[in-house]
Amino acid sequence: MEEKKRRLLTSQDPAAQGPDPARSKLSTPVKPLSKVSIGWRIVVPAIAFVILTCGQFLNTNDFFPLGSLTQYATAKDLNGTVNSTCIEAQFPGEDEPRRLGFNAATVGIERGDVESQLDRVIAHPELLHSMADSYIRLHPDEPKPETMILCRTTTQLQNGLAVGEPEQTTLATWEVR
């Protein structure tokens, strides 16, 4: 068992050490870590801890994956509601707005990034301009949207299961120029 522990704790090939384990211990001194090695092992976790703490106090996901962890902090009411932010666009010649994928490949930003600043986007709908521009840039063969609509769907839960049709609410609208 001692030999097995020694092999796990050393980086040398046991076959290269020879038949006498006591003699090989004396001939291979352990090299201590340098000050630089010790320093970065202390500094990197300390910086991560500071970023995580700032993300908690500021309640932001800007420091992902070290942002706010409040989304994991509370249990969801099994008879409550689930809200989901969505983005729609009104295109020329279409009667109804079309729901777009809320992701970087479609509108240039992820849904969570908008949800973390939802109050700001609702107060300043002109911020939807960047999503319209990104959609146009990412989909050059598609028609350009006339209107961008930020919406929310609310789904009622009963015993943790969705019941009825989701209710949709318009949060902000912006006319594309």
C-alpha positions in Angstrom: 0.0 0.0 0.0 2.9 2.4 0.8 4.3 1.8 -2.7 1.0 2.6 -4.3 0.7 5.9 -2.3 4.2 6.9 -3.2 3.5 6.3 -6.9 0.4 8.4 -6.8 2.2 11.3 -5.0 5.3 11.4 -7.3 5.6 12.2 -10.9 8.3 9.7 -11.6 8.0 6.4 -13.4 8.2 3.7 -10.7 10.2 1.4 -13.1 12.9 4.0 -13.6 13.5 4.3 -9.8 15.0 0.9 -9.3 14.1 -1.9 -6.9 14.8 0.0 -3.6 12.0 2.4 -2.8 13.7 3.7 0.4 16.8 4.7 -1.7 14.7 6.4 -4.4 12.9 8.6 -1.8 16.3 9.9 -0.6 17.5 10.6 -4.2 14.4 12.5 -5.4 13.9 15.6 -3.2 10.5 17.4 -3.4 10.8 20.8 -5.0 8.6 23.4 -3.3 6.3 25.7 -5.2 7.7 29.0 -6.3 6.3 32.3 -5.0 4.7 32.9 -8.4 3.0 29.5 -8.4 1.7 30.1 -4.9 0.7 33.7 -5.8 -1.5 32.8 -8.8 -3.2 30.0 -6.8 -4.2 32.5 -4.3 -5.0 35.5 -6.5 -7.2 33.8 -9.1 -9.8 32.3 -6.7 -9.8 35.6 -4.7 -10.6 37.5 -7.9 -13.4 35.0 -8.8 -14.8 35.4 -5.3 -14.8 39.2 -5.6 -16.6 39.0 -8.9 -19.2 36.5 -7.6 -19.8 38.7 -4.6 -20.2 41.9 -6.7 -22.6 40.0 -9.0 -24.7 39.1 -6.0 -24.9 42.6 -4.5 -25.5 44.2 -7.9 -28.0 41.4 -8.9 -26.6 41.3 -12.4 -25.6 38.6 -14.9 -23.0 40.8 -16.6 -20.3 38.8 -14.9 -21.6 35.4 -16.1 -20.9 32.7 -15.0 -20.0 34.5 -11.8 -23.2 36.7 -11.8 -26.3 36.7 -9.7 -27.4 33.3 -8.5 -30.9 34.5 -7.4 -32.5 32.4 -10.1 -31.6 29.3 -8.1 -32.4 30.8 -4.7 -36.2 30.2 -4.4 -38.5 27.4 -5.2 -41.2 28.0 -7.9 -44.9 27.9 -6.7 -46.4 24.9 -8.4 -49.7 26.7 -8.6 -48.3 30.1 -9.7 -47.3 31.5 -13.1 -44.3 31.3 -15.4 -43.3 34.4 -17.3 -41.2 34.3 -20.4 -40.0 37.3 -22.4 -40.3 37.0 -26.2 -39.6 39.1 -29.2 -41.8 39.5 -32.3 -41.4 41.5 -35.5 -44.0 42.9 -37.9 -42.9 42.4 -41.5 -44.2 44.2 -44.6 -47.3 42.5 -46.1 -48.0 40.3 -43.1 -51.1 40.7 -41.0 -49.8 39.3 -37.7 -46.4 39.8 -36.1 -44.0 36.9 -36.4 -42.3 35.5 -33.3 -38.6 35.5 -33.6 -36.1 33.2 -31.8 -34.7 35.2 -28.8 -31.1 34.3 -29.2 -27.8 35.6 -30.6 -28.2 33.9 -33.9 -31.6 35.6 -34.6 -31.6 39.0 -32.9 -28.0 39.3 -31.8 -28.7 39.0 -28.0 -29.8 36.3 -25.6 -33.1 36.5 -23.8 -31.5 36.4 -20.4 -29.4 39.5 -21.3 -32.6 41.4 -22.1 -34.5 40.1 -19.1 -31.8 41.3 -16.7 -32.4 44.8 -18.0 -36.1 44.5 -18.8 -37.1 47.7 -16.9 -34.6 49.7 -18.9 -35.7 48.3 -22.2 -39.4 49.0 -21.4 -38.5 52.6 -20.4 -36.5 53.1 -23.5 -38.0 51.0 -26.4 -35.5 52.5 -28.8 -33.1 49.9 -27.4 -35.0 47.4 -29.6 -33.3 49.2 -32.5 -30.1 47.1 -32.0 -32.1 43.9 -32.2 -33.7 45.0 -35.4 -30.3 46.0 -36.9 -28.9 42.6 -35.8 -31.8 40.7 -37.4 -31.3 42.6 -40.6 -27.5 41.9 -40.6 -27.9 38.3 -39.6 -30.7 37.6 -42.2 -29.8 39.6 -45.3 -32.2 37.6 -47.5 -35.2 38.1 -45.3 -37.5 41.2 -45.4 -36.7 44.0 -43.0 -39.0 44.2 -40.0 -41.2 47.3 -39.7 -41.9 47.0 -36.0 -40.1 45.2 -33.1 -42.3 44.1 -30.3 -41.0 43.0 -26.9 -43.6 40.8 -25.2 -44.1 38.5 -22.3 -46.1 35.2 -22.2 -47.6 34.2 -18.8 -48.5 30.6 -18.3 -50.6 29.5 -15.4 -49.5 26.4 -13.5 -51.6 23.9 -11.6 -49.7 21.3 -9.6 -46.6 22.2 -11.7 -48.3 21.6 -15.1 -49.3 24.3 -17.6 -53.1 24.8 -17.8 -54.9 26.8 -20.4 -53.4 29.0 -23.1 -50.5 31.3 -22.3 -51.5 35.0 -22.0 -49.4 37.4 -24.0 -48.7 41.0 -23.0 -46.9 43.6 -25.0 -44.1 45.3 -23.0 -42.5 47.6 -25.6 -42.9 48.5 -29.3 -40.4 50.2 -31.6 -41.0 51.3 -35.2 -37.9 50.4 -37.3 -36.5 53.3 -39.3 
